[in-house]
Amino acid sequence: DRVGTTGTTFLGITVRCAQCHDHKFDPIKQKDFYQLSAFFNNVPEHGEDGRVANAVPMIPAPTREQQAALAGHERALAALDATLTAARTIWRWSPTDHARIAALASTARTIADAHPGATLLDSAAQPSLDQGWRADLEKPAPTIPAAQLDFAAKSGLTLAYWIKPDADNPRDVALFSTLNHLGSPSDAQFGKGREIRLIDGEIEVRFSDRLPVYALILRTEGAAIYPGDWRHVALVYAGGKKAAHLRLFVDGRELPTRVLYDGASSEQPKKDFLVGADNAKDGVRWRGALADVRAFPTALDSAVVHAHFAAVALPRALARITSTPATATDLERTWLRDALLAAPEHTALREKQFALRRSLPTAMVMQEL
């Protein structure tokens, strides 16, 4: 079909005649037909992709107005980044910063307490991050009732949690899952459900009617969640079936994301979420700690997401760098530095840039195997 369409549309000739023999009138040999067919046959695609949305791979296709806006944002961000980079390079912790960090932590706590959400794992509600919740790998994975994590609610949903992988944590593992991995990929129930995974240090979200093409699959870029460090993750979902309705935050900061698929067509069934596992026959288990796992029955704004991060992160980092500075990790020092050097105009501009990128139309391209 692609060879015929290409010939008719772009070449203005009926190359299909050469499918069975050399063309009788045009200079197209049967060999030419199959060489062109091989070109189209050498792409990683799924036959059903494209029925709901553009087939992957896709690239952004901004309008001229959007291109101009993106360029303007990038110029402004580059100027702000240069100023911030210079300040971060020379920054060093000083005891005189103690009072300011304490005040910032107190403000964050006030905001967080005004939006408490609901704790999903009682034993994981440990905001000090001293222990966190760990699964007993000798027992079946625990679950979160579907009603407590309702992605079908019209008001939207936010899921926030602290995460600390162990050194032996699998490179690809489910954190929360209702997605069906059992049976054959040809089964209509295969790949149906929702799932949040940690894959090579990045957070991946899947809302799937059937894997992979009838699904919304979104992955962070730059999360860098690696063993040994506590990181705060928040998924902010405004409702709907498109990737544009999802925002992902790590340590209170929105991250760029990559849309792998955007073809979800219906609501996924409500099921209890497995924690730290999926239902695959040979599925691996999460190895690490979770803490302060909370759900909020709305799409929180970025200020509240950051407050939930800062209300825990800043007191922890402050206590460690004050009592025994040598024990403060590089990440904890980064939390303190970024809090002290916060630039609201930079944060606001990044949010505008992300919002614009989420709204961009896309175009289908080809990718060779």
Phi, psi and chi 1 to 4 in degrees:
 res  aa     phi    psi   chi1   chi2   chi3   chi4
   1 ASP       -  -42.7  -72.8  -17.5      -      -
   2 ARG   -67.4  -39.7  -74.7 -175.8  173.2 -180.0
   3 VAL   -62.6  -45.9  173.8      -      -      -
   4 GLY   -63.2  -43.6      -      -      -      -
   5 THR   -65.2  -41.2  -59.9      -      -      -
   6 THR   -63.1  -42.6  -60.0      -      -      -
   7 GLY   -63.6  -46.8      -      -      -      -
   8 THR   -68.6  -43.7  -57.0      -      -      -
   9 THR   -79.4  -46.3  -55.2      -      -      -
  10 PHE  -101.3  -28.0  -62.0  106.6      -      -
  11 LEU  -100.8  -19.6  -56.5  179.3      -      -
  12 GLY    73.2   24.0      -      -      -      -
  13 ILE  -137.5  160.3   53.1  178.2      -      -
  14 THR   -95.5   86.7   55.0      -      -      -
  15 VAL   -71.9  -12.9  -62.8      -      -      -
  16 ARG   -59.9  -25.0  -77.1 -175.2 -176.6  -87.3
  17 CYS   -59.9  -28.2  -66.0      -      -      -
  18 ALA   -83.7    4.5      -      -      -      -
  19 GLN   -68.7  -33.2 -176.4  172.9   -1.7      -
  20 CYS  -108.8  -19.0  -59.6      -      -      -
  21 HIS  -164.4  166.2   50.8   74.8      -      -
  22 ASP   -58.0  142.0  -69.2  -11.9      -      -
  23 HIS   -61.3  134.4 -155.4  -67.6      -      -
  24 LYS   -77.1  -22.4  -65.5 -176.6  179.4  -63.9
  25 PHE  -122.0  -37.1  -54.4  105.5      -      -
  26 ASP   -99.8  152.5  -66.4  -43.0      -      -
  27 PRO   -76.9   62.5   29.9  -35.9      -      -
  28 ILE  -126.8  118.4  -59.7  174.1      -      -
  29 LYS   -87.9  160.8  -64.4 -176.7  176.9  -60.9
  30 GLN   -58.6  -36.0 -172.0  176.9   21.0      -
  31 LYS   -60.6  -38.2  179.2  179.6  179.3 -179.8
  32 ASP   -63.4  -39.9  -63.6  -30.0      -      -
  33 PHE   -59.1  -46.9  178.9   93.0      -      -
  34 TYR   -78.0  -22.7  -73.9   99.7      -      -
  35 GLN   -67.4  -41.5  -76.1  179.6  -31.5      -
  36 LEU   -68.5  -37.6 -174.5   56.9      -      -
  37 SER   -63.0  -38.8  175.8      -      -      -
  38 ALA   -63.2  -34.2      -      -      -      -
  39 PHE   -59.8  -45.4  174.3   79.3      -      -
  40 PHE   -76.7  -23.7  -69.5  118.2      -      -
  41 ASN   -82.0   -2.6 -162.6   41.1      -      -
  42 ASN  -106.7   43.3 -165.1   29.0      -      -
  43 VAL  -128.6  143.1  -67.9      -      -      -
  44 PRO   -83.4   93.8   29.4  -31.9      -      -
  45 GLU  -136.5  164.3   65.9  174.6   13.0      -
  46 HIS  -111.8  133.7  -58.1  -84.3      -      -
  47 GLY   -57.7  -31.6      -      -      -      -
  48 GLU   -90.3   -5.1  -65.4 -177.6  -86.5      -
  49 ASP   -64.7  144.9 -158.9    0.8      -      -
  50 GLY   100.5   -4.9      -      -      -      -
  51 ARG   -71.8  -34.1  -68.4 -171.0  179.5 -176.1
  52 VAL  -100.5  -42.9  177.4      -      -      -
  53 ALA  -141.6 -178.6      -      -      -      -
  54 ASN   -57.1  141.3  -82.9  -10.8      -      -
  55 ALA   -75.0  146.8      -      -      -      -
  56 VAL   -80.7  155.2  -62.1      -      -      -
  57 PRO   -77.3  153.2   28.7  -35.5      -      -
  58 MET  -124.8  156.9  -58.5  175.1  -73.1      -
  59 ILE  -129.8  151.3   59.9  171.8      -      -
  60 PRO   -62.4  142.5  -19.1   31.0      -      -
  61 ALA  -130.3   68.8      -      -      -      -
  62 PRO   -66.7  149.4   23.7  -33.3      -      -
  63 THR   -71.0  171.6   63.8      -      -      -
  64 ARG   -61.2  -39.7  -69.8 -178.0  178.2  178.2
  65 GLU   -64.4  -42.0  -67.6   77.0   10.9      -
  66 GLN   -67.0  -37.8  -69.8  171.4  -31.7      -
  67 GLN   -60.2  -42.4  -69.3  178.3   40.2      -
  68 ALA   -65.0  -41.9      -      -      -      -
  69 ALA   -65.4  -43.3      -      -      -      -
  70 LEU   -60.5  -43.7  -72.4  168.9      -      -
  71 ALA   -63.7  -39.3      -      -      -      -
  72 GLY   -64.3  -42.4      -      -      -      -
  73 HIS   -62.4  -42.9  -69.0  167.2      -      -
  74 GLU   -65.4  -37.6  -71.9  169.6    0.6      -
  75 ARG   -65.2  -44.0  -73.2 -167.7  -63.4  -90.6
  76 ALA   -66.3  -41.1      -      -      -      -
  77 LEU   -65.2  -38.3  -78.9  169.7      -      -
  78 ALA   -61.9  -39.9      -      -      -      -
  79 ALA   -66.9  -43.0      -      -      -      -
  80 LEU   -67.5  -39.2  -69.3  170.5      -      -
  81 ASP   -61.1  -39.7  -78.4  -25.4      -      -
  82 ALA   -61.5  -42.9      -      -      -      -
  83 THR   -65.6  -44.4  -58.9      -      -      -
  84 LEU   -65.9  -40.6  -79.7  172.9      -      -
  85 THR   -61.6  -41.7  -61.5      -      -      -
  86 ALA   -62.7  -43.3      -      -      -      -
  87 ALA   -67.4  -39.4      -      -      -      -
  88 ARG   -67.9  -33.0  -70.9  167.8  177.2  167.3
  89 THR   -63.7  -37.6  -59.9      -      -      -
  90 ILE   -96.0   -3.1   62.9  174.1      -      -
  91 TRP   -68.7  136.8  179.2   86.2      -      -
  92 ARG  -139.3  144.8  -63.2  -67.1 -176.5  -86.5
  93 TRP   -65.3  137.2  170.5 -103.7      -      -
  94 SER  -130.1  139.4  169.3      -      -      -
  95 PRO   -55.2  -24.1  -26.5   35.4      -      -
  96 THR   -69.2  -13.8   59.3      -      -      -
  97 ASP   -81.2   -9.4  -66.0  -34.3      -      -
  98 HIS   -56.1  -49.0 -172.3  -73.2      -      -
  99 ALA   -63.3  -39.4      -      -      -      -
 100 ARG   -68.4  -41.8 -171.9  175.5  169.2 -156.8
 101 ILE   -63.3  -42.2  -71.4  -68.0      -      -
 102 ALA   -60.3  -39.4      -      -      -      -
 103 ALA   -67.8  -41.7      -      -      -      -
 104 LEU   -63.2  -40.2  -69.2  170.3      -      -
 105 ALA   -65.2  -39.5      -      -      -      -
 106 SER   -65.2  -41.9  176.9      -      -      -
 107 THR   -63.6  -42.4  -60.4      -      -      -
 108 ALA   -62.4  -41.1      -      -      -      -
 109 ARG   -62.7  -40.5  174.2   49.1   59.9 -166.1
 110 THR   -61.1  -44.8  -60.8      -      -      -
 111 ILE   -66.0  -44.1  -63.6  172.4      -      -
 112 ALA   -63.0  -41.9      -      -      -      -
 113 ASP   -65.6  -25.2  -72.6  -13.3      -      -
 114 ALA   -77.1  -12.9      -      -      -      -
 115 HIS  -134.2   71.8  -57.1   81.7      -      -
 116 PRO   -74.1  -26.8   27.9  -34.9      -      -
 117 GLY    65.8 -166.9      -      -      -      -
 118 ALA  -124.2  130.8      -      -      -      -
 119 THR   -72.4  129.4  -59.7      -      -      -
 120 LEU   -95.0  -32.0  -61.2 -176.6      -      -
 121 LEU  -122.0  107.2  -67.7  171.1      -      -
 122 ASP   -53.1  -44.6  -68.4  -20.8      -      -
 123 SER   -75.0   -6.8   56.7      -      -      -
 124 ALA   -95.5   -6.3      -      -      -      -
 125 ALA   -80.5   70.6      -      -      -      -
 126 GLN  -126.3   82.7  -59.2  179.9   42.9      -
 127 PRO   -64.4  -13.3   20.7  -31.8      -      -
 128 SER   -75.3  -13.8   66.4      -      -      -
 129 LEU    61.5   20.7  -53.7 -174.6      -      -
 130 ASP   -70.4  -36.4  -71.2  -26.7      -      -
 131 GLN  -127.5  -56.1  -64.4  177.8  -22.5      -
 132 GLY    76.9  179.2      -      -      -      -
 133 TRP   -98.1  135.8  170.8   89.5      -      -
 134 ARG  -127.7  138.1  -71.9  178.3  173.3  -87.1
 135 ALA   -74.8  144.2      -      -      -      -
 136 ASP   -85.3  106.0 -176.1  -16.8      -      -
 137 LEU   -69.7   -9.5  -59.6 -178.3      -      -
 138 GLU   -85.2   -6.9  -60.4  -60.4  -39.3      -
 139 LYS  -119.2  161.5  -62.5  179.9  178.9  179.7
 140 PRO   -58.9  152.1  -23.1   33.8      -      -
 141 ALA   -62.9  139.2      -      -      -      -
 142 PRO   -70.5  169.5   27.2  -34.4      -      -
 143 THR  -130.5  158.0   60.0      -      -      -
 144 ILE  -112.6  124.1  -65.3  173.6      -      -
 145 PRO   -56.8  141.7  -25.1   34.8      -      -
 146 ALA   -56.3  -35.6      -      -      -      -
 147 ALA   -65.6  -23.6      -      -      -      -
 148 GLN   -86.1  -11.6  -65.3 -176.0   19.8      -
 149 LEU  -137.5   71.8 -158.2   50.9      -      -
 150 ASP   -97.5   95.2 -174.7    7.0      -      -
 151 PHE   -76.3   -9.3  -77.6   94.7      -      -
 152 ALA   -87.3   -6.0      -      -      -      -
 153 ALA   -63.6  135.9      -      -      -      -
 154 LYS   -67.0  -22.5  -66.2 -177.8  178.5  179.4
 155 SER   -78.0   -6.2   58.7      -      -      -
 156 GLY    87.9 -175.7      -      -      -      -
 157 LEU  -158.8  146.0  179.5   78.7      -      -
 158 THR  -126.5  130.9  -60.9      -      -      -
 159 LEU  -116.1  124.1  171.6   63.6      -      -
 160 ALA  -129.4  144.7      -      -      -      -
 161 TYR  -163.9  157.4   52.4   93.5      -      -
 162 TRP   -98.1  144.2  -75.7   88.4      -      -
 163 ILE  -138.9  139.6 -178.1  174.1      -      -
 164 LYS  -142.8   98.6 -177.4 -178.3  179.4 -177.9
 165 PRO   -70.7  147.8  -11.6   26.4      -      -
 166 ASP   -83.9  167.3  -71.9  -16.8      -      -
 167 ALA   -63.5  -29.6      -      -      -      -
 168 ASP   -98.1   17.4   59.4  -11.4      -      -
 169 ASN   -67.4  137.2 -174.0   56.0      -      -
 170 PRO   -58.9  151.2  -23.2   33.9      -      -
 171 ARG   -70.3  -21.4   56.3  162.1  -68.2  -87.6
 172 ASP  -137.1  110.4  179.5   -3.0      -      -
 173 VAL  -148.8  144.0   62.9      -      -      -
 174 ALA   -76.3  136.9      -      -      -      -
 175 LEU   -97.3  -44.1  -59.5  174.6      -      -
 176 PHE  -141.4  130.3  -53.6   94.8      -      -
 177 SER  -151.0  133.9  178.5      -      -      -
 178 THR  -119.4    2.9   69.1      -      -      -
 179 LEU   -72.6  136.8 -159.3  145.0      -      -
 180 ASN   -87.3  113.4  179.9   31.1      -      -
 181 HIS  -101.6    3.5  -68.2  -91.7      -      -
 182 LEU   -89.8  154.6  -61.1  176.2      -      -
 183 GLY    86.2 -167.8      -      -      -      -
 184 SER   -89.2  145.0  167.5      -      -      -
 185 PRO   -58.1  -19.2  -26.8   35.9      -      -
 186 SER   -80.2  -12.1   62.2      -      -      -
 187 ASP   -71.9  134.7 -171.8  -24.3      -      -
 188 ALA   -62.6  -22.0      -      -      -      -
 189 GLN   -91.0   -8.6  -62.8  -57.9  -50.8      -
 190 PHE   -68.2  132.8 -179.5   83.6      -      -
 191 GLY    75.4   16.6      -      -      -      -
 192 LYS   -91.4  130.2 -170.8 -179.2  -68.2  -67.5
 193 GLY   138.2 -167.4      -      -      -      -
 194 ARG  -124.6  152.2  -68.3 -174.5  170.5   90.4
 195 GLU  -159.8  143.9 -167.5  168.0   70.3      -
 196 ILE  -124.5  123.6  -58.8  168.5      -      -
 197 ARG  -123.4  157.8  -57.2 -175.8   73.2   88.0
 198 LEU  -109.3  115.9  179.0   65.5      -      -
 199 ILE  -127.6  112.4  -57.0  176.9      -      -
 200 ASP    50.8   43.6  -66.4  -31.1      -      -
 201 GLY    82.7   -0.1      -      -      -      -
 202 GLU  -112.9  151.1  -57.7  -67.8  -18.0      -
 203 ILE   -91.2  128.5  -62.4  -64.9      -      -
 204 GLU  -120.4  133.1 -178.9  170.8  -64.0      -
 205 VAL  -113.2  133.8  179.9      -      -      -
 206 ARG  -128.4  121.5  -59.2  173.3  176.5  178.9
 207 PHE  -116.0  108.8  -67.5  175.8      -      -
 208 SER  -128.9  133.3  174.8      -      -      -
 209 ASP   -88.5  -35.2  -58.3  -39.2      -      -
 210 ARG  -167.9  121.1 -174.6  173.8  175.6 -176.8
 211 LEU   -73.2  145.5  -77.4  177.9      -      -
 212 PRO   -98.8  -16.2   35.9  -35.0      -      -
 213 VAL   -79.2  -32.1  -64.0      -      -      -
 214 TYR   -91.8   62.1  -64.2  118.6      -      -
 215 ALA  -152.2  155.4      -      -      -      -
 216 LEU  -103.7  115.9 -176.9  169.8      -      -
 217 ILE  -128.8  119.6  -55.6  179.7      -      -
 218 LEU  -129.9  136.8 -172.6   73.7      -      -
 219 ARG  -132.8  140.0 -172.8 -178.6  -64.8 -175.8
 220 THR   -68.4  159.8   57.9      -      -      -
 221 GLU  -126.1  113.0  -66.5 -175.6  -33.4      -
 222 GLY    97.7   16.2      -      -      -      -
 223 ALA   -67.8  -40.8      -      -      -      -
 224 ALA    51.1   53.5      -      -      -      -
 225 ILE   -91.2  102.3  -60.1  172.6      -      -
 226 TYR  -120.3  164.7  -61.7  126.4      -      -
 227 PRO   -57.4  143.7  -27.2   35.9      -      -
 228 GLY    97.4  -15.2      -      -      -      -
 229 ASP  -117.7  138.8  -75.3  -37.7      -      -
 230 TRP   -77.1  132.7  -80.7  106.6      -      -
 231 ARG  -132.9  144.2  -52.3  -61.9  -62.4  -82.9
 232 HIS   -99.5  128.4 -174.4 -100.5      -      -
 233 VAL  -120.7  138.5  177.2      -      -      -
 234 ALA  -137.7  131.8      -      -      -      -
 235 LEU  -109.3  118.4 -178.6  159.2      -      -
 236 VAL  -110.4  116.8  178.3      -      -      -
 237 TYR  -119.5  121.0  175.4   54.4      -      -
 238 ALA   -90.8    5.6      -      -      -      -
 239 GLY    90.7  164.0      -      -      -      -
 240 GLY   100.6 -175.9      -      -      -      -
 241 LYS  -117.4    5.9  -56.5  179.5 -177.7   67.2
 242 LYS  -107.7  151.9  -66.0  -62.2 -179.2 -177.6
 243 ALA   -61.4  -26.3      -      -      -      -
 244 ALA   -63.7  -15.2      -      -      -      -
 245 HIS   -90.1    2.6  -58.5  143.2      -      -
 246 LEU  -115.8  138.3  -86.1  169.8      -      -
 247 ARG  -130.2  141.3  -58.3  168.7   69.8 -169.8
 248 LEU  -122.9  134.3  -65.9  171.7      -      -
 249 PHE  -123.7  142.9  -65.5   72.3      -      -
 250 VAL  -131.1  127.7  172.8      -      -      -
 251 ASP    53.9   43.1  -69.0  -10.2      -      -
 252 GLY    76.2    6.0      -      -      -      -
 253 ARG  -121.6  127.0 -175.3  170.8 -178.8  -98.1
 254 GLU   -66.8  138.4 -174.4  174.3    1.3      -
 255 LEU  -111.3  151.7  -70.0 -176.1      -      -
 256 PRO   -65.5  152.6   22.9  -31.7      -      -
 257 THR  -131.2  159.5   53.8      -      -      -
 258 ARG  -119.8  125.3 -178.8  161.4   59.9  101.4
 259 VAL   -85.2  114.1  179.4      -      -      -
 260 LEU   -86.8  -39.8  -57.1 -178.9      -      -
 261 TYR  -145.8  150.2  -70.6   90.8      -      -
 262 ASP  -143.2   50.1 -158.7    7.5      -      -
 263 GLY  -118.7   21.9      -      -      -      -
 264 ALA   -64.0  137.4      -      -      -      -
 265 SER  -119.8  -12.8   59.2      -      -      -
 266 SER  -151.3  170.3   61.4      -      -      -
 267 GLU   -73.0  139.8  -72.0  -69.2  -16.2      -
 268 GLN   -79.8  151.5  -70.1   71.1   45.7      -
 269 PRO   -65.1  147.9   23.1  -33.7      -      -
 270 LYS   -80.4  119.7  -66.9 -176.5  178.9 -178.4
 271 LYS  -139.2  159.8  -65.1 -178.4  179.1  178.7
 272 ASP   -66.7  142.3  -66.5  -10.0      -      -
 273 PHE   -88.5  127.9  -80.3   79.7      -      -
 274 LEU   -71.5  141.8  -68.6  171.7      -      -
 275 VAL  -108.0  121.7 -179.4      -      -      -
 276 GLY    74.3   20.2      -      -      -      -
 277 ALA  -165.1  162.7      -      -      -      -
 278 ASP  -120.6 -178.2   55.7   38.0      -      -
 279 ASN   -97.8   14.5   76.0  -22.4      -      -
 280 ALA   -61.8  144.4      -      -      -      -
 281 LYS   -58.1  -39.1 -174.8  176.7 -179.4  180.0
 282 ASP  -112.6   29.4   55.7   -9.9      -      -
 283 GLY   -65.9  147.0      -      -      -      -
 284 VAL   -92.1  164.9  -64.5      -      -      -
 285 ARG  -111.0  148.8  -63.2  -77.1  -64.0  -88.1
 286 TRP   -65.4  132.2  156.9 -105.3      -      -
 287 ARG  -121.2  108.3  -65.7  175.4 -179.4  -90.1
 288 GLY   158.8 -165.6      -      -      -      -
 289 ALA  -118.9  146.7      -      -      -      -
 290 LEU  -121.8  149.6  -66.4  170.3      -      -
 291 ALA  -151.1  153.7      -      -      -      -
 292 ASP    49.6   50.2 -156.9   22.1      -      -
 293 VAL   -79.9  118.0 -177.2      -      -      -
 294 ARG  -135.0  147.9  -65.3  176.3 -178.1  -88.7
 295 ALA  -119.3  143.8      -      -      -      -
 296 PHE  -126.0  131.7  -54.5   81.0      -      -
 297 PRO   -79.2   37.6   31.7  -36.1      -      -
 298 THR  -162.7  165.2 -173.5      -      -      -
 299 ALA   -84.7  101.5      -      -      -      -
 300 LEU   -64.4  148.9  -64.6 -180.0      -      -
 301 ASP   -81.8  167.5   63.3   38.5      -      -
 302 SER   -64.1  -30.6   57.2      -      -      -
 303 ALA   -65.4  -39.6      -      -      -      -
 304 VAL   -71.9  -39.2  178.1      -      -      -
 305 VAL   -58.8  -46.5  171.7      -      -      -
 306 HIS   -63.9  -36.8 -174.2  -88.5      -      -
 307 ALA   -63.1  -40.7      -      -      -      -
 308 HIS   -65.1  -33.7  -86.2  -85.0      -      -
 309 PHE   -70.0  -52.9  156.6   70.8      -      -
 310 ALA   -66.6  -31.7      -      -      -      -
 311 ALA   -63.4  -23.6      -      -      -      -
 312 VAL  -102.9  -44.0  174.4      -      -      -
 313 ALA   -67.8  -44.2      -      -      -      -
 314 LEU   -67.7  -46.3  -66.1 -175.1      -      -
 315 PRO   -59.8  -38.8  -25.0   35.0      -      -
 316 ARG   -63.8  -50.0  175.5 -177.2  175.6   83.8
 317 ALA   -64.9  -38.0      -      -      -      -
 318 LEU   -65.5  -43.2 -177.9   59.8      -      -
 319 ALA   -62.8  -40.9      -      -      -      -
 320 ARG   -71.9  -41.6  -70.5  166.6   69.7   91.9
 321 ILE   -76.9  -19.3 -155.7  167.4      -      -
 322 THR   -84.2  -44.0  -59.5      -      -      -
 323 SER   -78.9  -53.1   59.2      -      -      -
 324 THR  -137.6   87.6   49.8      -      -      -
 325 PRO   -53.1  -32.3  -25.9   34.3      -      -
 326 ALA   -66.3  -22.1      -      -      -      -
 327 THR   -85.7  -11.7   65.3      -      -      -
 328 ALA   -69.9  125.7      -      -      -      -
 329 THR   -75.7  165.0   66.3      -      -      -
 330 ASP   -60.2  -37.2  -70.4  -17.7      -      -
 331 LEU   -65.0  -43.2 -177.9   61.4      -      -
 332 GLU   -65.1  -37.4  -70.5  165.0  -18.1      -
 333 ARG   -64.4  -36.4  -69.3  175.4 -177.6  -88.8
 334 THR   -64.2  -40.2  -62.2      -      -      -
 335 TRP   -57.9  -45.8  -66.1  -15.5      -      -
 336 LEU   -65.0  -46.1  -63.6  171.1      -      -
 337 ARG   -59.7  -47.7 -178.4 -159.0   68.4 -170.5
 338 ASP   -66.7  -32.0  -70.4   -9.3      -      -
 339 ALA   -66.8  -40.9      -      -      -      -
 340 LEU   -74.2  -30.6  -67.7  168.1      -      -
 341 LEU  -103.8   19.8  -59.5  179.2      -      -
 342 ALA   -55.7  136.7      -      -      -      -
 343 ALA  -123.2   95.8      -      -      -      -
 344 PRO   -55.2  -35.5  -24.5   34.1      -      -
 345 GLU   -66.8  -32.3   64.9  -85.0   20.2      -
 346 HIS   -68.3  -45.1 -174.4  -88.4      -      -
 347 THR   -60.5  -45.3  -59.2      -      -      -
 348 ALA   -63.7  -39.6      -      -      -      -
 349 LEU   -69.7  -38.3 -170.1   54.3      -      -
 350 ARG   -62.2  -40.2  -75.2 -177.5   85.1 -110.7
 351 GLU   -63.9  -40.8  -71.9 -172.5   12.1      -
 352 LYS   -63.5  -40.1  -72.7  179.8   65.3  176.1
 353 GLN   -64.0  -44.6 -177.3   81.5  -38.4      -
 354 PHE   -64.5  -42.3  -71.7  144.1      -      -
 355 ALA   -61.8  -40.6      -      -      -      -
 356 LEU   -65.6  -42.9  178.7   55.2      -      -
 357 ARG   -62.6  -36.5  -71.5 -170.7  177.5  -80.6
 358 ARG   -65.4  -25.5  -73.4 -166.0  -63.0  -88.1
 359 SER   -90.6   -4.2   71.2      -      -      -
 360 LEU   -69.3  139.4  -63.2 -179.9      -      -
 361 PRO   -68.1  164.9   24.4  -32.1      -      -
 362 THR  -125.8  160.9   59.2      -      -      -
 363 ALA  -129.1  143.7      -      -      -      -
 364 MET   -81.1  138.6  -64.3 -179.2  -72.2      -
 365 VAL  -129.4  173.2  -65.0      -      -      -
 366 MET  -108.3  146.7  -66.3  178.2   63.4      -
 367 GLN  -129.1  125.2  178.2 -177.1    0.2      -
 368 GLU   -80.1  144.0 -168.9  169.8    9.2      -
 369 LEU   -65.5      -  -77.0  170.1      -      -
